[in-house]
Amino acid sequence: MDKELIKRANLRQPIEKHDTAAWANIEAVKSDSCVTIPSDIQVRNSKEHVDTNEK
């Protein structure tokens, strides 16, 4: 297979998972800075994940 064709085929595959992205579970957005605010459940899940994966 041609190297250019292989390169194009690989570009079609998504690299990141948008399901777990920081903006996936937005509860609110601050009007002045457009910063997203996650829900309380997501904050607790994130803290639990960090606490269990400490080194």
C-alpha positions as CSV (number, residue, x, y, z in Angstrom):
1,M,0.0,0.0,0.0
2,D,1.2,3.5,-0.8
3,K,2.6,5.4,2.2
4,E,0.4,8.4,1.5
5,L,-2.7,6.3,1.4
6,I,-1.8,4.7,4.8
7,K,-1.2,8.1,6.3
8,R,-4.6,9.4,5.1
9,A,-6.4,6.3,6.4
10,N,-4.9,6.8,9.9
11,L,-6.0,10.5,9.9
12,R,-9.6,9.4,9.8
13,Q,-9.5,7.6,13.1
14,P,-10.3,9.8,16.1
15,I,-7.5,10.0,18.7
16,E,-9.3,11.4,21.7
17,K,-12.4,10.2,23.4
18,H,-14.9,13.1,23.7
19,D,-17.1,11.2,26.1
20,T,-14.7,11.8,28.9
21,A,-13.5,15.3,27.9
22,A,-13.7,18.2,30.4
23,W,-16.5,19.9,28.5
24,A,-18.6,16.7,28.1
25,N,-20.7,17.2,31.3
26,I,-21.3,21.0,31.5
27,E,-23.8,22.1,34.1
28,A,-23.3,25.9,33.6
29,V,-21.1,28.4,31.9
30,K,-19.9,31.6,33.5
31,S,-21.2,34.6,31.5
32,D,-18.2,36.9,31.9
33,S,-15.4,34.4,31.2
34,C,-17.2,31.6,29.4
35,V,-15.6,29.0,31.7
36,T,-17.6,25.8,32.0
37,I,-18.7,24.5,35.4
38,P,-19.1,20.8,35.9
39,S,-21.9,19.3,37.9
40,D,-21.3,18.3,41.6
41,I,-21.5,14.6,40.7
42,Q,-18.7,15.1,38.1
43,V,-16.5,17.0,40.6
44,R,-17.0,14.2,43.2
45,N,-16.1,11.5,40.6
46,S,-13.0,13.4,39.6
47,K,-11.9,13.8,43.2
48,E,-12.5,10.1,43.8
49,H,-10.5,9.2,40.7
50,V,-7.5,11.4,41.8
51,D,-7.6,10.1,45.4
52,T,-7.6,6.5,44.3
53,N,-4.8,7.0,41.8
54,E,-2.3,8.7,44.1
55,K,1.3,7.5,44.0
